[in-house]
Amino acid sequence: MRTMAWLGVSVLIGGCTSIRPPQPAVSPETAVVQSDDDVAEAMAYFARGRLFQGLDHNHEKAAVLYEKAARLLPENLELVVLAAKSLVTLDQDETAKALIQSVALHHADSAHAQQELGRILWDAGYREKARVYFKQAMRLDPDDSQAALGLAFLMLRAGDTPDAREWFKDALQSAPDNALAYVGLAMSAIETDDHEAALAIVEKAIEQDISDPALIFFLREFAIVLISQGHLDEALMPLQTLQEFEPYDLEIHQTTALVYARLGHHDKAREALQRWPEAAEQPATVADRLAQIYESGDDPARAIPYALQVVEMADTPLVAWLRAGRLLLSENRPEEAAIVMAKATEQYPNDAVAWMFRGLAYSAIEKYEQAVQALEKAAAIAERMDPDEFSLPTRFDFWIGAAYERAERFADAERHFRRSIEKYPQIHEAFNYLAYMWAEKATNLDEAKTLVKVALDAEPESGAYIDTLGWIYYQQGRYEKALETLRHALEQTPDHPVIIEHVGDALHALDRTGEAVTYWKRSFQKDPTNQEVYRKLKGEGIDLNALKPPEAP
């Protein structure tokens, strides 16, 4: 059953005033004189129908009463339309058709009535019969294009695109400046993926100096369709036209700039936003929109200068600070991110995300105590908030656990890793990190092995996870198994200095010192700051100066 959302108690409040009193018949030849009793009875049926519909939601009973009222007052078009639509909504199409045919004589000279009745018949599925009514409307008023347009749009909606196109053309012949006719004709071209024809139709409409709201709405929708289908060059024409029609609509300028940016025309992207009449007075808005455009286009390097330009201005909104921090972190510029987010937390001290970004930036530059403090602040703020309105990202416990571990606050690290594992088992990095932390300390090795195997189930080819397992074997004294596993890890991640070092350690434990030194040298060359490898090589009498890369001139 179709929903009758257009009816309700609010209509009941108006009583019978929404239906006009019976109008005189259109022509004396077809007129049927109604008695006052008929009028009163019809209005009573109508009022009862409203009651059933508004209070009892009994749409079936209401439709029966509306039909009775319409048959008593067939010359009242609004009443007939209400009754017929109610019947169609309830899938009583045959009854609706019979009602329309029985009252059609009373409206034989009204083009508007013929259109309305034809539209109901179309919705009821009687499309050939509906065409008869639309054609009658066109005969009654040849200069009115509305009947042709109405039928054309119904055909287009039903998928009858070729016939719809012809009716749109007929409408244009009688009204060459009708925006809806151009819109319909262009839509019929889009239905057949003929974007070139659609663009030509729109250009012709623009040549006619048409700026009707319907055309403007269509241009918006057309541009969105073209962009979504990847036809960026073609999308520029409707967008540029919209820029002229709606110069104060910032979203239009932003969409045009986005298309230029995706096409690689970055100067034109900036110029598109500069066409906004308020651009000169609101440079921060222009820069912010350009930052959004490039961030959404996965071009953070281009977004960052605009994002930084925004935060350098007064009264920077929080979202702009967060965008700048997020972009800097994504581009591995943590030093700048730390500075920006420190300023953001000064301006917005109660925002958990700002503190979280600050903490992540500190972790990336190895300021782990400061990272812990910032992340703890983020957690404390989030704890005070309604969880239905805000929650920290699912990876937060993993991030703060890693910061605690690097700050050598191992109990806190374990607490957060365990929480992450319990709440979000899909974050397999937490399983591995806790396992490796234990392996480094040679504690809880059996549980560590269980955890890292969970991580390996998720990513069996991860060099880091395989290295953790190999290091657990090493700490258990199973050096042959450790060497085999660590070599496999090195196959997956050939250049990682820690894995190379671990292979050397396993070889050394097996009294294969010469081979161990070879691996330690490789590790030191990749990371000359590793003091542990430095100590091992020095203990073997290796000339470390010869291993260090030459300083840049």
C-alpha positions as CSV (number, residue, x, y, z in Angstrom):
1,M,0.0,0.0,0.0
2,R,1.4,3.4,-0.9
3,T,2.0,5.9,1.9
4,M,-0.4,8.8,2.1
5,A,2.0,11.2,3.6
6,W,0.4,14.3,2.1
7,L,-2.7,13.8,4.3
8,G,-2.9,14.3,8.1
9,V,-4.5,15.9,11.1
10,S,-3.2,19.3,10.0
11,V,-5.5,19.2,7.0
12,L,-8.4,18.4,9.3
13,I,-8.0,21.7,11.1
14,G,-8.9,23.6,8.0
15,G,-12.2,21.9,7.8
16,C,-13.8,22.1,4.4
17,T,-12.2,25.3,3.4
18,S,-9.4,23.6,1.4
19,I,-12.0,22.5,-1.2
20,R,-13.7,25.3,-3.1
21,P,-17.4,25.4,-3.3
22,P,-18.8,23.8,-6.4
23,Q,-18.1,25.9,-9.5
24,P,-20.6,26.4,-12.3
25,A,-20.3,23.9,-15.1
26,V,-17.9,25.0,-17.8
27,S,-20.5,25.0,-20.6
28,P,-24.3,25.1,-20.6
29,E,-24.4,22.1,-22.9
30,T,-22.6,19.8,-20.4
31,A,-23.8,21.4,-17.2
32,V,-25.5,19.3,-14.6
33,V,-27.4,21.4,-12.2
34,Q,-26.7,20.4,-8.6
35,S,-29.2,20.9,-5.9
36,D,-28.4,22.4,-2.5
37,D,-28.9,18.9,-1.0
38,D,-26.3,17.4,-3.3
39,V,-23.8,20.1,-2.3
40,A,-24.5,19.6,1.4
41,E,-24.3,15.8,1.1
42,A,-21.0,16.0,-0.9
43,M,-19.5,18.3,1.7
44,A,-20.6,16.0,4.5
45,Y,-18.9,13.0,2.7
46,F,-15.8,15.2,2.3
47,A,-15.7,16.2,6.0
48,R,-16.3,12.6,7.1
49,G,-13.5,11.5,4.9
50,R,-11.1,14.1,6.5
51,L,-12.1,12.8,9.9
52,F,-11.4,9.1,9.0
53,Q,-8.1,10.1,7.5
54,G,-6.9,12.6,10.1
55,L,-8.1,10.9,13.3
56,D,-8.5,7.2,12.5
57,H,-5.9,6.9,9.7
58,N,-8.5,4.9,7.8
59,H,-7.5,5.8,4.3
60,E,-9.7,3.2,2.7
61,K,-12.9,4.5,4.2
62,A,-11.8,8.1,3.5
63,A,-11.2,7.3,-0.2
64,V,-14.7,5.8,-0.5
65,L,-16.2,8.9,1.0
66,Y,-14.2,11.2,-1.2
67,E,-15.4,9.3,-4.3
68,K,-19.0,9.7,-3.2
69,A,-18.4,13.4,-2.8
70,A,-16.8,13.7,-6.2
71,R,-19.6,11.9,-7.9
72,L,-22.1,14.3,-6.3
73,L,-20.0,17.3,-7.3
74,P,-18.3,16.2,-10.6
75,E,-17.6,19.8,-11.7
76,N,-15.4,20.5,-8.6
77,L,-12.0,19.6,-10.0
78,E,-10.1,19.7,-6.7
79,L,-12.5,17.3,-5.1
80,V,-12.3,14.9,-8.1
81,V,-8.5,15.1,-8.0
82,L,-8.4,14.4,-4.3
83,A,-10.7,11.4,-4.6
84,A,-8.9,9.9,-7.6
85,K,-5.4,10.3,-6.1
86,S,-6.7,8.7,-2.9
87,L,-7.9,5.7,-4.9
88,V,-4.7,5.4,-6.8
89,T,-2.7,5.6,-3.6
90,L,-4.6,2.6,-2.4
91,D,-4.0,0.7,-5.7
92,Q,-7.7,1.1,-6.6
93,D,-6.7,2.1,-10.1
94,E,-9.9,0.8,-11.9
95,T,-12.1,2.7,-9.5
96,A,-10.1,5.9,-10.1
97,K,-10.2,5.4,-13.8
98,A,-14.0,4.9,-13.7
99,L,-14.4,8.1,-11.6
100,I,-12.3,10.2,-14.0
101,Q,-14.2,8.9,-17.0
102,S,-17.5,9.6,-15.3
103,V,-16.6,13.3,-14.5
104,A,-14.6,14.1,-17.7
105,L,-17.6,15.5,-19.5
106,H,-17.8,18.3,-16.9
107,H,-14.3,19.4,-17.7
108,A,-14.2,18.9,-21.4
109,D,-13.3,22.5,-22.1
110,S,-10.6,23.0,-19.4
111,A,-7.0,22.3,-20.5
112,H,-5.9,22.4,-16.9
113,A,-8.4,19.8,-15.9
114,Q,-7.5,17.5,-18.8
115,Q,-3.8,17.7,-17.7
116,E,-4.7,16.9,-14.0
117,L,-6.9,14.0,-15.0
118,G,-4.4,12.7,-17.5
119,R,-1.7,12.8,-14.8
120,I,-3.7,10.7,-12.4
121,L,-4.4,8.1,-15.2
122,W,-0.7,7.9,-15.9
123,D,0.1,7.2,-12.3
124,A,-2.6,4.6,-12.3
125,G,-0.9,2.8,-15.2
126,Y,-3.4,3.8,-18.0
127,R,-0.8,5.6,-20.1
128,E,-2.5,5.4,-23.5
129,K,-5.7,6.8,-21.9
130,A,-3.6,9.5,-20.2
131,R,-2.1,10.6,-23.5
132,V,-5.6,11.2,-24.8
133,Y,-6.3,13.7,-22.0
134,F,-2.9,15.4,-22.5
135,K,-3.6,15.7,-26.2
136,Q,-7.0,17.2,-25.5
137,A,-5.4,19.7,-23.2
138,M,-3.0,20.7,-26.0
139,R,-5.9,21.1,-28.5
140,L,-7.8,23.3,-26.0
141,D,-4.8,25.6,-25.5
142,P,-2.2,25.2,-28.3
143,D,-0.1,28.1,-27.0
144,D,0.4,26.5,-23.6
145,S,3.4,24.2,-23.4
146,Q,2.5,22.8,-20.0
147,A,0.5,19.8,-21.2
148,A,3.3,18.7,-23.6
149,L,5.9,19.2,-20.8
150,G,3.8,17.3,-18.3
151,L,3.5,14.3,-20.6
152,A,7.1,14.5,-21.6
153,F,8.4,14.4,-18.0
154,L,6.0,11.5,-17.2
155,M,7.4,9.6,-20.2
156,L,11.0,10.4,-19.2
157,R,10.3,9.1,-15.7
158,A,8.8,5.9,-17.1
159,G,11.9,5.3,-19.3
160,D,10.3,6.2,-22.6
161,T,13.1,8.5,-23.5
162,P,12.7,8.7,-27.4
163,D,9.0,9.7,-27.1
164,A,9.8,12.1,-24.2
165,R,12.4,13.8,-26.4
166,E,9.8,14.5,-29.1
167,W,7.3,15.9,-26.7
168,F,10.0,18.2,-25.2
169,K,10.7,19.4,-28.7
170,D,7.0,20.1,-29.3
171,A,6.9,22.1,-26.1
172,L,9.9,24.2,-27.3
173,Q,8.1,24.9,-30.5
174,S,5.2,26.5,-28.7
175,A,7.4,28.1,-26.0
176,P,11.0,28.6,-27.3
177,D,12.1,30.3,-24.0
178,N,10.7,27.7,-21.7
179,A,13.5,26.6,-19.3
180,L,11.8,23.4,-18.3
181,A,11.6,22.3,-21.9
182,Y,15.3,22.7,-22.3
183,V,15.9,21.0,-19.0
184,G,13.8,18.0,-20.1
185,L,15.4,17.8,-23.5
186,A,18.9,17.9,-21.8
187,M,17.8,15.2,-19.3
188,S,16.6,13.0,-22.1
189,A,20.1,13.3,-23.7
190,I,21.8,12.4,-20.4
191,E,19.5,9.3,-20.1
192,T,21.2,8.0,-23.3
193,D,24.7,9.2,-22.0
194,D,24.9,11.7,-24.8
195,H,26.6,14.4,-22.7
196,E,27.7,16.4,-25.8
197,A,24.1,16.8,-26.9
198,A,23.0,17.8,-23.4
199,L,25.8,20.4,-23.3
200,A,24.6,21.8,-26.6
201,I,21.0,22.0,-25.4
202,V,22.2,23.9,-22.3
203,E,24.3,26.3,-24.4
204,K,21.2,27.0,-26.5
205,A,19.2,27.7,-23.4
206,I,21.9,30.1,-22.2
207,E,21.9,31.8,-25.6
208,Q,18.2,32.5,-25.1
209,D,19.2,34.4,-22.0
210,I,17.2,32.0,-19.8
211,S,18.1,32.1,-16.0
212,D,15.0,30.3,-14.7
213,P,15.4,28.6,-11.3
214,A,14.6,25.3,-13.0
215,L,17.5,25.7,-15.4
216,I,19.8,26.7,-12.6
217,F,18.8,23.7,-10.6
218,F,19.3,21.4,-13.6
219,L,22.8,22.9,-14.2
220,R,23.7,22.0,-10.6
221,E,22.5,18.5,-11.0
222,F,24.1,18.1,-14.4
223,A,27.5,19.2,-13.1
224,I,27.3,16.7,-10.3
225,V,26.4,13.9,-12.7
226,L,29.3,14.8,-15.0
227,I,31.8,15.0,-12.1
228,S,30.6,11.7,-10.6
229,Q,31.1,10.0,-13.9
230,G,34.6,11.5,-14.4
231,H,33.6,13.9,-17.2
232,L,35.5,16.8,-15.6
233,D,36.2,18.9,-18.7
234,E,32.5,18.7,-19.6
235,A,31.4,19.7,-16.1
236,L,33.2,23.1,-16.5
237,M,30.6,24.6,-18.8
238,P,27.5,24.2,-16.5
239,L,29.7,25.3,-13.5
240,Q,31.0,28.4,-15.3
241,T,27.4,29.3,-16.2
242,L,26.3,28.9,-12.6
243,Q,29.1,31.1,-11.5
244,E,27.6,33.9,-13.7
245,F,24.0,33.1,-12.6
246,E,24.7,32.7,-8.9
247,P,27.9,34.8,-8.2
248,Y,27.4,34.8,-4.4
249,D,27.0,31.0,-4.1
250,L,30.4,30.0,-2.6
251,E,29.7,26.3,-3.1
252,I,29.5,26.8,-6.9
253,H,32.8,28.5,-7.0
254,Q,34.3,25.8,-4.7
255,T,33.0,23.0,-7.0
256,T,34.4,24.8,-10.0
257,A,37.8,25.2,-8.3
258,L,37.7,21.5,-7.3
259,V,37.2,20.5,-11.0
260,Y,40.1,22.7,-12.1
261,A,42.3,21.2,-9.3
262,R,41.5,17.6,-10.4
263,L,42.4,18.6,-13.9
264,G,45.7,20.0,-12.7
265,H,44.9,23.6,-13.5
266,H,45.8,24.9,-10.1
267,D,46.0,28.6,-11.1
268,K,42.5,28.4,-12.5
269,A,41.3,26.6,-9.3
270,R,42.5,29.6,-7.3
271,E,41.0,32.0,-9.8
272,A,37.6,30.2,-9.6
273,L,37.3,30.9,-5.9
274,Q,38.6,34.5,-6.4
275,R,35.5,35.1,-8.6
276,W,33.4,34.9,-5.4
277,P,32.5,38.6,-4.8
278,E,33.4,38.4,-1.1
279,A,36.8,36.8,-1.8
280,A,38.8,39.9,-1.2
281,E,37.2,40.6,2.2
282,Q,37.4,36.9,3.3
283,P,40.8,35.6,2.2
284,A,40.8,33.0,5.0
285,T,37.6,31.5,3.6
286,V,39.2,31.2,0.2
287,A,42.3,29.6,1.6
288,D,40.3,27.2,3.7
289,R,38.2,26.1,0.7
290,L,41.4,25.5,-1.3
291,A,42.8,23.4,1.5
292,Q,39.6,21.4,1.6
293,I,39.7,20.9,-2.2
294,Y,43.3,19.5,-2.2
295,E,42.8,17.4,1.0
296,S,39.7,15.8,-0.6
297,G,41.7,15.2,-3.7
298,D,44.4,13.3,-1.8
299,D,46.9,16.1,-2.5
300,P,48.0,17.1,1.0
301,A,51.2,18.7,-0.2
302,R,49.2,21.3,-2.1
303,A,46.6,21.6,0.8
304,I,49.2,22.4,3.5
305,P,50.2,25.9,2.4
306,Y,46.5,27.0,2.3
307,A,45.8,25.3,5.6
308,L,48.7,27.1,7.2
309,Q,47.6,30.4,5.7
310,V,44.3,30.0,7.5
311,V,45.7,29.3,10.9
312,E,48.0,32.3,10.6
313,M,45.0,34.6,10.6
314,A,43.0,35.8,13.5
315,D,40.0,33.9,14.9
316,T,40.9,30.6,13.3
317,P,38.1,28.1,13.8
318,L,38.9,24.8,15.4
319,V,38.3,22.8,12.3
320,A,41.0,24.7,10.4
321,W,43.5,24.0,13.2
322,L,42.7,20.3,13.1
323,R,42.9,20.2,9.3
324,A,46.4,21.8,9.4
325,G,47.6,19.4,12.1
326,R,46.1,16.3,10.3
327,L,47.7,17.3,6.9
328,L,51.1,18.0,8.5
329,L,51.1,14.6,10.2
330,S,50.0,12.8,7.0
331,E,52.9,14.4,5.2
332,N,55.4,13.4,7.9
333,R,56.1,16.9,9.0
334,P,55.7,16.3,12.8
335,E,57.8,19.2,14.0
336,E,55.5,21.7,12.3
337,A,52.5,19.7,13.4
338,A,53.7,19.9,17.1
339,I,54.0,23.7,16.8
340,V,50.6,24.2,15.1
341,M,48.8,21.9,17.6
342,A,50.4,23.6,20.6
343,K,48.9,26.8,19.4
344,A,45.6,25.1,18.7
345,T,45.4,23.7,22.3
346,E,46.1,27.2,23.6
347,Q,43.2,28.6,21.7
348,Y,40.9,25.5,22.2
349,P,42.2,23.9,25.5
350,N,39.1,21.7,25.9
351,D,39.2,20.0,22.6
352,A,40.3,16.3,22.8
353,V,41.2,15.9,19.1
354,A,43.6,18.9,19.2
355,W,45.4,17.4,22.2
356,M,45.4,14.0,20.5
357,F,47.1,15.5,17.4
358,R,49.6,17.3,19.6
359,G,50.4,14.0,21.3
360,L,50.9,12.2,18.0
361,A,53.2,14.9,16.8
362,Y,55.3,14.7,19.9
363,S,55.5,10.9,19.5
364,A,56.7,11.3,16.0
365,I,59.5,13.6,17.1
366,E,60.4,11.2,20.0
367,K,59.3,13.6,22.7
368,Y,57.6,10.8,24.5
369,E,56.9,12.3,27.9
370,Q,55.3,15.3,26.3
371,A,53.4,12.9,24.0
372,V,52.0,11.0,27.0
373,Q,51.0,14.2,28.7
374,A,49.1,15.5,25.6
375,L,47.4,12.1,25.0
376,E,46.4,11.8,28.7
377,K,44.9,15.3,28.4
378,A,42.9,14.2,25.3
379,A,41.7,11.1,27.2
380,A,40.6,13.1,30.2
381,I,38.6,15.5,28.1
382,A,36.9,12.7,26.2
383,E,36.1,11.0,29.5
384,R,33.9,14.0,30.5
385,M,32.0,14.0,27.2
386,D,28.8,12.2,26.3
387,P,30.0,9.0,24.4
388,D,27.0,9.2,22.1
389,E,28.3,12.6,20.9
390,F,32.0,12.0,20.9
391,S,34.6,9.3,21.3
392,L,38.3,9.1,20.5
393,P,39.4,7.0,17.5
394,T,39.5,3.2,18.0
395,R,43.3,3.3,17.7
396,F,43.7,5.7,20.5
397,D,44.6,3.1,23.2
398,F,47.2,1.7,20.8
399,W,48.7,5.2,20.2
400,I,48.9,6.1,23.9
401,G,50.2,2.6,24.7
402,A,53.1,3.0,22.2
403,A,53.9,6.4,23.7
404,Y,54.0,5.0,27.3
405,E,56.2,2.1,26.1
406,R,58.7,4.5,24.5
407,A,58.6,6.6,27.7
408,E,59.5,3.4,29.6
409,R,56.2,3.5,31.5
410,F,55.6,-0.2,30.8
411,A,52.8,-0.9,33.2
412,D,50.7,2.0,31.7
413,A,51.6,0.7,28.2
414,E,50.5,-2.8,29.0
415,R,47.2,-1.5,30.4
416,H,46.4,0.4,27.2
417,F,47.5,-2.4,24.9
418,R,45.3,-4.8,26.8
419,R,42.4,-2.4,26.6
420,S,42.9,-2.1,22.8
421,I,43.1,-5.9,22.4
422,E,39.9,-6.3,24.4
423,K,37.9,-3.6,22.8
424,Y,39.2,-3.6,19.2
425,P,40.7,-7.0,18.4
426,Q,40.9,-5.9,14.7
427,I,43.8,-3.6,15.6
428,H,46.4,-6.4,15.3
429,E,49.3,-3.9,15.8
430,A,48.4,-3.8,19.5
431,F,48.9,-7.6,19.8
432,N,52.3,-7.3,18.1
433,Y,53.4,-4.3,20.1
434,L,52.6,-5.8,23.5
435,A,54.2,-9.1,22.4
436,Y,57.4,-7.3,21.3
437,M,57.5,-5.2,24.5
438,W,57.5,-8.4,26.5
439,A,60.0,-10.0,24.2
440,E,62.4,-7.1,24.7
441,K,62.1,-7.5,28.5
442,A,62.2,-11.4,28.2
443,T,59.0,-11.7,30.2
444,N,55.6,-13.3,29.6
445,L,57.1,-15.0,26.5
446,D,54.4,-17.7,26.2
447,E,51.6,-15.2,26.2
448,A,53.7,-12.9,23.9
449,K,53.9,-15.8,21.4
450,T,50.2,-16.3,21.5
451,L,49.6,-12.6,20.9
452,V,51.9,-12.2,18.0
453,K,50.4,-15.3,16.3
454,V,47.1,-13.5,16.4
455,A,48.7,-10.6,14.6
456,L,50.3,-13.0,12.1
457,D,46.9,-14.5,11.4
458,A,45.9,-11.0,10.2
459,E,49.1,-10.2,8.3
460,P,51.1,-13.4,7.8
461,E,53.7,-11.7,5.5
462,S,54.4,-8.8,7.9
463,G,58.2,-8.6,8.4
464,A,57.7,-6.7,11.8
465,Y,55.4,-9.4,13.1
466,I,57.6,-12.3,12.0
467,D,60.6,-10.4,13.6
468,T,58.7,-10.3,16.9
469,L,58.1,-14.1,16.8
470,G,61.8,-14.7,16.0
471,W,62.8,-12.4,18.9
472,I,60.6,-14.4,21.3
473,Y,62.3,-17.6,20.1
474,Y,65.7,-15.9,20.7
475,Q,64.7,-14.8,24.3
476,Q,63.6,-18.4,24.9
477,G,67.0,-19.6,23.9
478,R,65.8,-21.4,20.8
479,Y,68.5,-19.8,18.6
480,E,68.2,-22.1,15.5
481,K,64.4,-21.5,15.4
482,A,65.0,-17.8,16.0
483,L,67.5,-17.5,13.2
484,E,65.2,-19.3,10.7
485,T,62.3,-17.0,11.7
486,L,64.4,-13.8,11.7
487,R,65.8,-14.6,8.2
488,H,62.2,-15.0,7.0
489,A,61.4,-11.6,8.5
490,L,64.4,-10.1,6.7
491,E,63.1,-11.6,3.4
492,Q,59.9,-9.7,3.9
493,T,61.5,-6.4,5.0
494,P,65.1,-6.5,3.7
495,D,66.3,-3.1,4.8
496,H,65.0,-2.7,8.3
497,P,68.0,-2.1,10.7
498,V,66.4,-3.7,13.7
499,I,65.6,-7.0,11.9
500,I,69.2,-7.1,10.4
501,E,70.5,-6.6,14.0
502,H,68.4,-9.4,15.3
503,V,69.7,-11.8,12.6
504,G,73.2,-10.9,13.8
505,D,72.3,-11.5,17.4
506,A,70.9,-15.0,16.6
507,L,74.1,-15.8,14.6
508,H,76.2,-14.6,17.5
509,A,74.3,-16.8,20.0
510,L,75.1,-19.7,17.7
511,D,78.8,-18.8,17.9
512,R,78.8,-17.7,14.3
513,T,80.5,-14.4,15.2
514,G,81.9,-13.5,11.8
515,E,78.5,-13.7,10.2
516,A,77.0,-11.8,13.1
517,V,79.4,-8.9,12.6
518,T,78.5,-8.7,8.9
519,Y,74.8,-8.2,9.9
520,W,75.6,-5.8,12.6
521,K,77.7,-3.7,10.2
522,R,74.8,-3.6,7.8
523,S,72.5,-2.5,10.6
524,F,74.8,0.2,11.7
525,Q,75.2,1.6,8.2
526,K,71.5,1.9,8.0
527,D,71.1,3.4,11.5
528,P,74.4,4.9,12.8
529,T,72.5,6.2,15.9
530,N,71.8,2.8,17.3
531,Q,74.0,2.7,20.4
532,E,73.4,-1.0,21.1
533,V,74.8,-2.0,17.7
534,Y,77.6,0.5,18.2
535,R,78.5,-1.3,21.5
536,K,78.4,-4.8,19.9
537,L,80.7,-3.8,17.0
538,K,83.1,-1.9,19.3
539,G,83.3,-5.1,21.4
540,E,84.4,-7.0,18.3
541,G,87.1,-4.4,17.6
542,I,85.4,-3.0,14.5
543,D,86.5,0.4,13.2
544,L,83.2,2.2,13.3
545,N,84.5,5.4,11.6
546,A,84.9,3.4,8.4
547,L,81.3,2.3,8.6
548,K,79.8,5.8,9.0
549,P,78.5,7.4,5.8
550,P,80.6,10.4,4.6
551,E,79.3,13.8,5.8
552,A,77.7,15.9,3.2
553,P,80.1,18.7,1.9
